[in-house]
Amino acid sequence: MASIKYNPGGHKGKITYNADIVSGIVVLSLRETDGIELIQSKNKGIKLCFEKEGVFVDVSVIAHYGYSVPELAYRIQQNIKQMVESMTKYKIAKVDIHVQSVVLDSPKKEAVREANEEERRDSETANVKNEN
């Protein structure tokens, strides 16, 4: 169990966070990041280490084809840092990202994407006809 001393408004007391809460916040931030999937394991590919310097986060993910891996890693790091620090009083010391593999979108997802693209083109064509 992780704990932090927090003294809002001069009140005495101690706030204690279970490590699962911080891990849940990390999972939430990962789910909000487009272009990745979580590892299917008990800990979802997340390791946390609470030290004096702050929280060290180690995350393993699966990237989707077509996304820039360095940009994905940067966005993951920023999302985790922002969400953990805003929802708790912990400071993030370091976030390491491990991209385990790259997967292609499933045919179902591609079919939906193509249908959406076709619908968009049809609406653009209709808008052009209406303007004339």
N, CA, C and O of each residue as an XYZ file, in Angstrom:
528
protein
N       0.841     -1.167      0.000
C       0.000      0.000      0.000
C       0.889      1.234      0.000
O       1.877      1.302      0.732
N       0.536      2.185     -0.809
C       1.300      3.418     -0.895
C       0.588      4.503     -0.112
O      -0.641      4.530     -0.047
N       1.353      5.385      0.475
C       0.721      6.471      1.224
C       1.457      7.765      0.945
O       2.616      7.778      0.530
N       0.753      8.836      1.184
C       1.340     10.156      0.995
C       0.765     11.060      2.073
O      -0.415     10.961      2.408
N       1.583     11.929      2.610
C       1.101     12.890      3.584
C       0.650     14.123      2.821
O       1.414     14.715      2.060
N      -0.581     14.493      3.033
C      -1.157     15.633      2.340
C      -1.907     16.447      3.374
O      -2.718     15.905      4.126
N      -1.648     17.727      3.418
C      -2.186     18.572      4.464
C      -2.975     19.734      3.856
O      -2.506     20.872      3.887
N      -4.171     19.469      3.300
C      -4.941     20.557      2.695
C      -5.517     21.481      3.759
O      -6.174     21.017      4.691
N      -5.284     22.745      3.634
C      -5.847     23.734      4.540
C      -5.351     23.629      5.971
O      -6.007     24.133      6.883
N      -4.218     22.991      6.191
C      -3.656     22.893      7.521
C      -4.257     21.800      8.390
O      -3.899     21.687      9.563
N      -5.160     20.992      7.845
C      -5.763     19.907      8.616
C      -4.767     18.776      8.777
O      -3.985     18.483      7.874
N      -4.807     18.150      9.931
C      -3.911     17.028     10.169
C      -4.563     15.757      9.665
O      -5.773     15.566      9.789
N      -3.760     14.913      9.110
C      -4.269     13.639      8.619
C      -3.353     13.077      7.564
O      -2.348     13.679      7.188
N      -3.722     11.926      7.103
C      -2.897     11.215      6.131
C      -3.828     10.574      5.108
O      -4.828      9.956      5.472
N      -3.502     10.721      3.848
C      -4.257     10.077      2.781
C      -3.461      8.874      2.316
O      -2.267      8.984      2.036
N      -4.114      7.730      2.234
C      -3.449      6.510      1.806
C      -4.107      6.006      0.531
O      -5.323      5.824      0.476
N      -3.288      5.784     -0.492
C      -3.774      5.227     -1.754
C      -3.305      3.789     -1.865
O      -2.143      3.485     -1.593
N      -4.189      2.923     -2.258
C      -3.810      1.573     -2.593
C      -3.093      1.646     -3.939
O      -3.485      2.439     -4.796
N      -2.072      0.853     -4.142
C      -1.334      0.865     -5.411
C      -2.250      0.530     -6.588
O      -1.993      0.955     -7.714
N      -3.324     -0.236     -6.329
C      -4.274     -0.562     -7.396
C      -4.999      0.677     -7.914
O      -5.397      0.722     -9.078
N      -5.168      1.672     -7.063
C      -5.812      2.913     -7.496
C      -4.928      3.625     -8.511
O      -5.409      4.068     -9.553
N      -3.654      3.734     -8.214
C      -2.722      4.382     -9.142
C      -2.632      3.564    -10.429
O      -2.594      4.127    -11.522
N      -2.598      2.247    -10.302
C      -2.569      1.383    -11.486
C      -3.830      1.575    -12.322
O      -3.760      1.588    -13.550
N      -4.971      1.724    -11.676
C      -6.227      1.970    -12.389
C      -6.212      3.278    -13.144
O      -6.748      3.371    -14.248
N      -5.596      4.297    -12.549
C      -5.479      5.587    -13.231
C      -4.581      5.449    -14.461
O      -4.858      6.048    -15.501
N      -3.519      4.671    -14.348
C      -2.631      4.432    -15.494
C      -3.401      3.709    -16.601
O      -3.285      4.069    -17.773
N      -4.188      2.688    -16.235
C      -5.001      1.966    -17.226
C      -5.968      2.924    -17.907
O      -6.124      2.884    -19.127
N      -6.609      3.774    -17.141
C      -7.542      4.753    -17.701
C      -6.845      5.659    -18.709
O      -7.382      5.926    -19.784
N      -5.653      6.130    -18.363
C      -4.926      7.006    -19.286
C      -4.514      6.260    -20.555
O      -4.489      6.845    -21.638
N      -4.190      4.974    -20.426
C      -3.826      4.187    -21.608
C      -5.029      3.963    -22.512
O      -4.902      3.994    -23.736
N      -6.184      3.740    -21.923
C      -7.395      3.520    -22.736
C      -7.814      4.769    -23.482
O      -8.508      4.677    -24.495
N      -7.411      5.929    -23.008
C      -7.723      7.186    -23.689
C      -6.733      7.509    -24.796
O      -6.913      8.493    -25.514
N      -5.699      6.707    -24.946
C      -4.682      6.941    -25.965
C      -5.009      6.112    -27.204
O      -5.031      4.883    -27.140
N      -5.262      6.777    -28.326
C      -5.549      6.085    -29.576
C      -4.288      5.435    -30.124
O      -3.189      5.966    -29.964
N      -4.449      4.283    -30.771
C      -3.336      3.637    -31.459
C      -2.630      2.567    -30.662
O      -1.621      2.024    -31.113
N      -3.147      2.249    -29.464
C      -2.512      1.197    -28.663
C      -3.558      0.268    -28.074
O      -4.744      0.593    -28.015
N      -3.099     -0.881    -27.645
C      -3.914     -1.847    -26.902
C      -3.130     -2.241    -25.666
O      -1.900     -2.213    -25.658
N      -3.853     -2.605    -24.629
C      -3.216     -3.086    -23.406
C      -2.801     -4.535    -23.580
O      -3.420     -5.272    -24.347
N      -1.766     -4.946    -22.880
C      -1.334     -6.338    -22.852
C      -2.386     -7.133    -22.087
O      -2.877     -6.681    -21.052
N      -2.726     -8.295    -22.583
C      -3.717     -9.141    -21.915
C      -3.031     -9.993    -20.852
O      -2.645    -11.136    -21.099
N      -2.892     -9.416    -19.679
C      -2.311    -10.137    -18.552
C      -2.983     -9.643    -17.277
O      -3.788     -8.712    -17.303
N      -2.646    -10.267    -16.184
C      -3.251     -9.902    -14.905
C      -2.996     -8.438    -14.559
O      -3.908     -7.740    -14.114
N      -1.766     -7.968    -14.759
C      -1.433     -6.590    -14.409
C      -1.527     -5.641    -15.601
O      -1.146     -4.476    -15.489
N      -2.023     -6.114    -16.731
C      -2.207     -5.322    -17.952
C      -0.906     -4.695    -18.453
O      -0.934     -3.677    -19.145
N       0.227     -5.298    -18.109
C       1.512     -4.807    -18.576
C       1.992     -3.570    -17.841
O       2.800     -2.808    -18.373
N       1.501     -3.357    -16.616
C       1.856     -2.159    -15.846
C       2.589     -2.559    -14.577
O       2.137     -3.426    -13.829
N       3.733     -1.913    -14.346
C       4.489     -2.096    -13.110
C       4.705     -0.729    -12.486
O       5.069      0.222    -13.179
N       4.483     -0.624    -11.186
C       4.681      0.632    -10.464
C       5.701      0.431     -9.363
O       5.742     -0.622     -8.726
N       6.519      1.438     -9.141
C       7.486      1.417     -8.046
C       7.429      2.785     -7.360
O       7.697      3.812     -7.984
N       7.080      2.787     -6.081
C       6.959      4.015     -5.312
C       8.266      4.284     -4.574
O       8.672      3.505     -3.712
N       8.917      5.381     -4.914
C      10.187      5.777     -4.309
C      10.077      7.203     -3.792
O       9.075      7.880     -4.024
N      11.114      7.659     -3.088
C      11.125      9.033     -2.591
C      11.063     10.050     -3.721
O      10.421     11.092     -3.589
N      11.729      9.750     -4.831
C      11.767     10.675     -5.969
C      10.421     10.788     -6.669
O      10.167     11.772     -7.365
N       9.562      9.801     -6.496
C       8.261      9.773     -7.147
C       7.912      8.361     -7.578
O       8.522      7.389     -7.133
N       6.936      8.266     -8.440
C       6.474      6.970     -8.922
C       7.176      6.646    -10.234
O       7.190      7.451    -11.166
N       7.754      5.457    -10.286
C       8.358      4.947    -11.512
C       7.350      4.008    -12.157
O       6.904      3.046    -11.532
N       6.991      4.284    -13.404
C       5.974      3.512    -14.111
C       6.629      2.796    -15.276
O       7.398      3.391    -16.032
N       6.321      1.522    -15.417
C       6.830      0.692    -16.506
C       5.616      0.106    -17.213
O       4.859     -0.656    -16.612
N       5.420      0.456    -18.496
C       4.218      0.074    -19.229
C       4.593     -0.677    -20.497
O       5.475     -0.253    -21.244
N       3.911     -1.805    -20.737
C       4.066     -2.546    -21.988
C       2.749     -2.461    -22.753
O       1.682     -2.704    -22.189
N       2.826     -2.115    -24.041
C       1.626     -1.962    -24.864
C       1.830     -2.619    -26.224
O       2.937     -3.018    -26.586
N       0.742     -2.718    -26.957
C       0.756     -3.179    -28.348
C       0.334     -1.986    -29.198
O      -0.707     -1.380    -28.945
N       1.131     -1.650    -30.195
C       0.840     -0.506    -31.065
C       0.054     -0.967    -32.283
O       0.200     -2.101    -32.739
N      -0.774     -0.080    -32.802
C      -1.490     -0.347    -34.037
C      -0.647      0.112    -35.217
O       0.071      1.108    -35.128
N      -0.737     -0.610    -36.304
C      -0.005     -0.267    -37.519
C      -0.470      1.103    -38.015
O      -1.661      1.410    -37.982
N       0.464      1.908    -38.468
C       0.141      3.209    -39.031
C       0.373      4.365    -38.065
O       0.295      5.527    -38.464
N       0.654      4.065    -36.818
C       0.943      5.097    -35.838
C       2.450      5.194    -35.628
O       3.152      4.184    -35.676
N       2.940      6.390    -35.400
C       4.354      6.604    -35.125
C       4.649      6.164    -33.693
O       4.065      6.694    -32.748
N       5.544      5.206    -33.531
C       5.856      4.667    -32.206
C       6.439      5.736    -31.278
O       6.022      5.809    -30.122
N       7.385      6.571    -31.730
C       7.878      7.612    -30.822
C       6.779      8.579    -30.368
O       6.756      8.994    -29.209
N       5.864      8.938    -31.285
C       4.765      9.831    -30.907
C       3.819      9.145    -29.927
O       3.350      9.768    -28.974
N       3.537      7.856    -30.158
C       2.693      7.103    -29.227
C       3.319      7.078    -27.835
O       2.645      7.334    -26.837
N       4.600      6.769    -27.779
C       5.290      6.685    -26.488
C       5.242      8.025    -25.763
O       5.007      8.069    -24.556
N       5.462      9.107    -26.488
C       5.425     10.434    -25.874
C       4.029     10.743    -25.336
O       3.886     11.232    -24.216
N       2.986     10.453    -26.150
C       1.616     10.721    -25.697
C       1.263      9.878    -24.480
O       0.598     10.360    -23.564
N       1.704      8.620    -24.464
C       1.456      7.754    -23.303
C       2.105      8.346    -22.064
O       1.473      8.435    -21.011
N       3.363      8.750    -22.184
C       4.074      9.340    -21.047
C       3.372     10.588    -20.531
O       3.204     10.755    -19.323
N       2.967     11.458    -21.435
C       2.306     12.696    -21.032
C       0.949     12.424    -20.385
O       0.608     13.045    -19.378
N       0.170     11.496    -20.960
C      -1.145     11.160    -20.400
C      -1.021     10.588    -18.999
O      -1.758     10.979    -18.094
N      -0.092      9.664    -18.822
C       0.091      9.048    -17.504
C       0.514     10.105    -16.492
O      -0.052     10.182    -15.401
N       1.493     10.911    -16.840
C       1.983     11.948    -15.921
C       0.860     12.903    -15.536
O       0.662     13.184    -14.354
N       0.134     13.396    -16.515
C      -0.917     14.373    -16.258
C      -2.032     13.768    -15.401
O      -2.476     14.399    -14.442
N      -2.485     12.568    -15.726
C      -3.617     11.986    -15.006
C      -3.251     11.579    -13.584
O      -4.011     11.847    -12.654
N      -2.109     10.940    -13.400
C      -1.723     10.502    -12.054
C      -1.478     11.708    -11.164
O      -1.933     11.736    -10.020
N      -0.765     12.705    -11.673
C      -0.449     13.871    -10.850
C      -1.673     14.729    -10.555
O      -1.720     15.395     -9.521
N      -2.666     14.724    -11.447
C      -3.862     15.531    -11.181
C      -4.863     14.796    -10.285
O      -5.625     15.441     -9.564
N      -4.875     13.464    -10.318
C      -5.836     12.700     -9.511
C      -5.293     12.300     -8.149
O      -6.061     11.983     -7.241
N      -3.979     12.312     -8.002
C      -3.351     11.999     -6.720
C      -2.326     13.095     -6.454
O      -2.146     13.990     -7.279
N      -1.673     13.033     -5.338
C      -0.614     14.005     -5.054
C       0.770     13.413     -5.319
O       1.782     13.984     -4.914
N       0.811     12.261     -6.004
C       2.085     11.657     -6.368
C       2.707     12.399     -7.526
O       2.003     12.939     -8.380
N       4.021     12.427     -7.556
C       4.773     12.955     -8.688
C       5.304     11.765     -9.481
O       5.750     10.773     -8.904
N       5.253     11.871    -10.789
C       5.778     10.822    -11.652
C       7.259     11.117    -11.884
O       7.616     12.175    -12.401
N       8.105     10.183    -11.502
C       9.546     10.356    -11.674
C       9.986      9.908    -13.064
O      10.844     10.533    -13.687
N       9.383      8.811    -13.542
C       9.825      8.251    -14.817
C       8.738      7.335    -15.361
O       8.086      6.613    -14.608
N       8.548      7.374    -16.689
C       7.613      6.471    -17.365
C       8.370      5.787    -18.492
O       8.774      6.435    -19.457
N       8.561      4.481    -18.371
C       9.209      3.697    -19.426
C       8.123      2.983    -20.226
O       7.213      2.377    -19.660
N       8.233      3.066    -21.553
C       7.259      2.444    -22.448
C       7.945      1.325    -23.209
O       9.024      1.515    -23.769
N       7.318      0.162    -23.226
C       7.800     -0.985    -23.993
C       6.723     -1.366    -25.000
O       5.631     -1.784    -24.615
N       7.029     -1.223    -26.294
C       6.092     -1.632    -27.337
C       6.405     -3.088    -27.650
O       7.449     -3.402    -28.222
N       5.489     -3.973    -27.270
C       5.710     -5.411    -27.408
C       5.547     -5.898    -28.843
O       6.264     -6.796    -29.285
N       4.601     -5.302    -29.572
C       4.385     -5.692    -30.957
C       3.542     -4.643    -31.650
O       3.026     -3.715    -31.027
N       3.416     -4.814    -32.957
C       2.573     -3.948    -33.768
C       1.545     -4.847    -34.432
O       1.892     -5.878    -35.009
N       0.267     -4.451    -34.350
C      -0.793     -5.259    -34.942
C      -1.501     -4.462    -36.028
O      -1.616     -3.239    -35.961
N      -1.972     -5.197    -37.030
C      -2.790     -4.596    -38.072
C      -4.213     -4.511    -37.554
O      -4.626     -5.324    -36.728
N      -4.969     -3.526    -38.038
C      -6.373     -3.451    -37.659
C      -7.096     -4.676    -38.186
O      -6.755     -5.194    -39.250
N      -8.080     -5.136    -37.458
C      -8.852     -6.303    -37.889
C      -9.670     -5.945    -39.127
O      -9.966     -4.769    -39.341
N     -10.045     -6.933    -39.950
C     -10.841     -6.641    -41.150
C     -12.152     -5.927    -40.814
O     -12.619     -5.097    -41.593
N     -12.741     -6.241    -39.672
C     -13.993     -5.598    -39.277
C     -13.779     -4.100    -39.074
O     -14.586     -3.291    -39.532
N     -12.700     -3.729    -38.392
C     -12.408     -2.322    -38.157
C     -12.119     -1.607    -39.469
O     -12.543     -0.468    -39.665
N     -11.394     -2.277    -40.375
C     -11.094     -1.668    -41.662
C     -12.363     -1.470    -42.479
O     -12.501     -0.456    -43.163
N     -13.306     -2.432    -42.421
C     -14.561     -2.307    -43.147
C     -15.365     -1.121    -42.619
O     -15.952     -0.376    -43.402
N     -15.395     -0.943    -41.315
C     -16.101      0.193    -40.721
C     -15.428      1.492    -41.134
O     -16.107      2.463    -41.467
N     -14.095      1.518    -41.115
C     -13.364      2.721    -41.515
C     -13.645      3.047    -42.987
O     -13.852      4.212    -43.328
N     -13.655      2.038    -43.861
C     -13.935      2.266    -45.281
C     -15.360      2.759    -45.476
O     -15.599      3.638    -46.303
N     -16.317      2.203    -44.722
C     -17.706      2.649    -44.822
C     -17.835      4.103    -44.378
O     -18.552      4.887    -45.001
N     -17.147      4.456    -43.313
C     -17.180      5.846    -42.842
C     -16.557      6.784    -43.865
O     -17.056      7.888    -44.086
N     -15.476      6.349    -44.484
C     -14.807      7.161    -45.508
C     -15.723      7.341    -46.718
O     -15.810      8.438    -47.271
N     -16.398      6.283    -47.128
C     -17.307      6.362    -48.261
C     -18.484      7.289    -47.934
O     -18.910      8.078    -48.777
N     -18.998      7.190    -46.727
C     -20.097      8.063    -46.295
C     -19.661      9.518    -46.295
O     -20.425     10.396    -46.695
N     -18.435      9.779    -45.848
C     -17.920     11.136    -45.835
C     -17.799     11.686    -47.252
O     -18.153     12.837    -47.507
N     -17.295     10.855    -48.180
C     -17.173     11.295    -49.570
C     -18.544     11.584    -50.176
O     -18.716     12.555    -50.913
N     -19.526     10.723    -49.855
C     -20.877     10.939    -50.373
C     -21.463     12.249    -49.851
O     -22.109     12.976    -50.605
N     -21.247     12.559    -48.577
C     -21.773     13.806    -48.011
C     -21.069     15.007    -48.611
O     -21.700     16.040    -48.831
N     -19.763     14.897    -48.883
C     -19.034     15.988    -49.519
C     -19.555     16.221    -50.937
O     -19.694     17.362    -51.376
N     -19.840     15.131    -51.647
C     -20.384     15.242    -53.011
C     -21.753     15.908    -52.981
O     -22.061     16.746    -53.829
N     -22.581     15.529    -51.993
C     -23.902     16.132    -51.870
C     -23.802     17.608    -51.544
O     -24.587     18.407    -52.054
N     -22.856     17.981    -50.708
C     -22.666     19.394    -50.364
C     -22.229     20.208    -51.569
O     -22.656     21.351    -51.731
N     -21.379     19.633    -52.418
C     -20.911     20.328    -53.609
C     -22.083     20.515    -54.573
O     -22.212     21.580    -55.176
N     -22.943     19.497    -54.730
C     -24.101     19.593    -55.614
C     -25.078     20.662    -55.111
O     -25.661     21.408    -55.897
N     -25.247     20.720    -53.774
C     -26.175     21.700    -53.204
C     -25.670     23.128    -53.388
O     -26.470     24.054    -53.529
N     -24.354     23.314    -53.389
C     -23.783     24.640    -53.568
C     -23.952     25.126    -54.994
O     -24.023     26.332    -55.227
N     -24.019     24.213    -55.956
C     -24.164     24.604    -57.371
C     -25.609     24.811    -57.632
O     -25.992     25.147    -58.752
